[in-house]
Amino acid sequence: MQSTVIAHCLCDAGFTGIAAEGCQLCATGTYKNMSGPDACALCPAGKYLSLQGATSKRQAQILKQYP
């Protein structure tokens, strides 16, 4: 039986894609803070996320600069 509830058709925050086709975790270095089919966004310049499925750019850490 197929769902008619729109929320059942959307990928959660931290995931991208269309739920009916399978949601994918946001890759390292990206995040998505809302439900829907939107692509995951890149971290702000100079920051990086080392985990997959991030839901906020606030999770990003400053890249360490090595001499």
N, C-alpha and C positions, 0 to 999 in steps of 0.2 A: 504494500500500500504506500502511495506517495503522500508526502506531507504537503499541506497547503499553507503552512505557517511560514512566512517569509524568513524568519530568523533561522529556520532549519536549512535554508538554502544559502546562507552566508558563512564565509569563513570568519572565525574569531580573530580578535586582535592577536598579532604575532604570527598570523598565517596569511597566505595570499592564494588567490585562485578562485575557482567557482566550486562550491561545496559538492555539487552533483558530480564534478569531475575529480574531486579529491583536493583537499586543501594541503598546501605545502608550507612548512615552517619558513619564516623569514630567514634568510641566510645570515651568516656572521657579517657584521658591518652594516646591517640594515635593521629596521624596526617597522612595525605598523601598530598604531594605537587605537584602531577602531575596527569594527566588523565590516565585512564587505569584500568585493572582488578586487579592490585596489592593490596596486603593487606595493611592496615594502619600500620604504624610503631610506636613502643613504644617511648615515650618521653625519652630524655637523662636521665641518672641516676641523681637522686636528684631533678628532675623537674617533673611537673605535669600539665596537661591541664584539666580544669574543664568543658570545653565546648565540645559539640559534633561537628563533621564536621570541625575540625581544618585543616588548609592547610599549616602550617609551624611549625617547632619545635621552632622557635623564639617566638611563642605565649605561649610556656610553661613557667610557673613560678616556681621559686625555692620553694621547699617544706619548710614550716616553721618547725623548730625544737622546740619541747617543752621539757622543763626540766623534 
